[in-house]
C-alpha cells in the first residue's frame, strides 16, 4: 500500500504588534548625534534598536525548521511499517520489458483468507503480459504472438483442471516446438515436470475456488552461441491452490507452488521449421504444504501428518512463500 507524499502545513505564527522600535535611552541618542562612533558602537546601537524583532524572526525560523523536521520524521514513521525490510532471501527481476500481476479488488471470502493469496487475482487474471514491442529483429506482432503462446501454456500447465487430472502431458507438450516436444517427453522426468506443470495425485480434491496467481513476465532479445536470434522470456509466478481439508487455521488447506521458467523462441528466419516455437531452457520451483510421496512422483496433493494436520512448511515464515520475489533456494522438507 502506498501513501501519497504530503507536506504538513505549519501553524500560523502571528507576530505580535509593537508600538515601534525599542526605546533607546536619550543619552545613547545624544552620543550618536554628538560624537563620532566607531563601527562596533554603531553595531551595538543597531542591535539594541532591533533586538526584539531579531528574537521573533529567529524564533520563527527555528519553529519552521522544527516543524519541517518533525513532519519529515513523522512521514518516515508512517511509511516505514508499510514497507518493512524482508528477512528472507529474494531475487532481482531479470533485465528486459516486464509486467507484474495487475492489481484487482480482493475476491470474495474463501479458503485463502488469512494468507497473502487472499489478495491475489483469481486464475488467469493474475497473468499480466507486458506490452509487445519490436526488439532484436522481432516485430511487435511476433513478440505479441510469443507472449500469447506462453500465457496459453501457463494456463494449461497450472490452471486447466482437465490437464491437471490427465494421466499424460500431451495437452501441454503439443504447444512446444516439434523438436522441443521430444525433449519434454523423453528427458524431463515426472519429478522434474512438476516445476513446469501441476498434475494432481489420485484422490487429491481441489475446492471449486480458482487458484490465486501472482507474478511477473519479462522478455528481451538475445542471440545464442550460433548467432540465432532469440526472444527470451522469463516467467516467475506463485500459484496457490485450495484443497479440501479439515484444517481450520489460515493456510492449512492451501498448497503453494512457486516456479521460475525461462522460455526461448528462435527467430523463424534463423532455424528449421522443427525448431520454430516454444522451448524451455531453464526451470526451477518449490512447493509448500504438499504430500511428499506424491511430490516425488511429480504430483500435487495437500500434505498431512499422522495427526491429520498439514505438514511443516520449508520455512518458519509461511507468508514469505507467497512472494514471487522470494528466492527458490529453500530447505527441502521432503
Buried (B, 14 or more C-beta within 10 A) or exposed (E): EEEEEEEEEBEEEEEEEEEEEEEEEEEBEEEBEEEEBEEEBEEEBEEBBEEEEEEBEEEEEEEEEEBEEEBEEEBEEEEEEEEEEEEBEEEEEBEBBBBBBEEEEEBEEBBBEEBBBBBBBBBBBBBBBBEBEEBBBBEEEBBBBBBEBBBBBBBBBBBBEEBBEBEEBEBBBEBBBEBBBEBBEEEBEEEEBBBBBBBBBEEBEBBEBBBBBBBBBBBBBEBBEEEBBBBBBBBBBBBBBBBEBEBEEBBBBBBBBBBBBBBBBBBBEBBEEEBBBBBBEEBBBBBBBBBEEBBEBBBBBBBBEEEEBBBEBBBEEBBBBBBBBBBBEBEEBE
